[in-house]
Amino acid sequence: RHTRSTRDWSSDVCSSDLLFRKNGFEIDGEKILRTALIHDIEESILTDIPYPCKKYIPDLSKAKEEIAKDIFSNANINDIEGGYKYIELWKEKKKGGVEGDIVEISDLLSMIYEHAELKRLRMRIKTEELDEHLKNCLDDLKPFIKKYKFIKEVIPKF
């Protein structure tokens, strides 16, 4: 299975950051990068749960937050210079602010681009699960497209 590296992910986030700046947004680049690097930290314990399975797990969001809190407290990490708290940065992508939105959008676009890459490579991996995953990613992106219309310009055509 192809997995994206931290380098790939960081590049995706930087690209989204630049797209927002190009469209007139003043954003905290350091906050975005720090948030991006820890945004799925709970997956180091929980693993990445496949999208179709998430509906069967009650209180998944609460469990993720508890795991993230445990990780940050067990790591004995001091607050970040500049006043950021790790758990607050972790929560950033759900707050609706532009920096958190950029991380969430980058996450969705990364997965959508992986689908486009599979298609470009003519990898005829057609499964209901992959098709459903792409549909879910595109659906999850819709509120962001409504909020930031320019996002539509960077979505590959399928």
C-alpha positions, 0 to 999 in steps of 0.5 A: 500500500502506498502511504504518503510521507511527512514530507508529502503531507508538509508539501500539501499543506504548504501548497494549500497555505500558498493557495489561501495567501494567493487569494488574499488570506492573512494566515499564521503559517507556523500555526498551520505547519505545527497543526498539520504535523500533529493533526492525526496524532491519535492515529499513532495509537488508534490507527487510521480507521477506514471511513466506512467503519467510522459510523459504527464506532460511537463517540469516536471523536471523544476517544480521539481527543482522549488519546491525543490528550494522553499522548501530549501529557505522557510526552511531557511536552511543554507548551510551544513557544509563541503561546500555542498549546498542543491540544489546542493546536490538535483541535484547530482543524475542527474550530472553523478558523482559516488555519484549521480549515487549511489543515482539514482541506489539505487532508481531504485534497491529499486523499483526492489527489491520491485517487487522481494519481491512481487514475493517472497511472492507469491503475484500474483498482475499481472497488466499491470501497475506493469509489465510496472513499472518493465520494466521501472525500468530495462530499466532506470538501463541499462545505469548504468549497462553499466557504472558499470558492477558489478551492474548486479550482484545484480539485481534479476532474474524475 
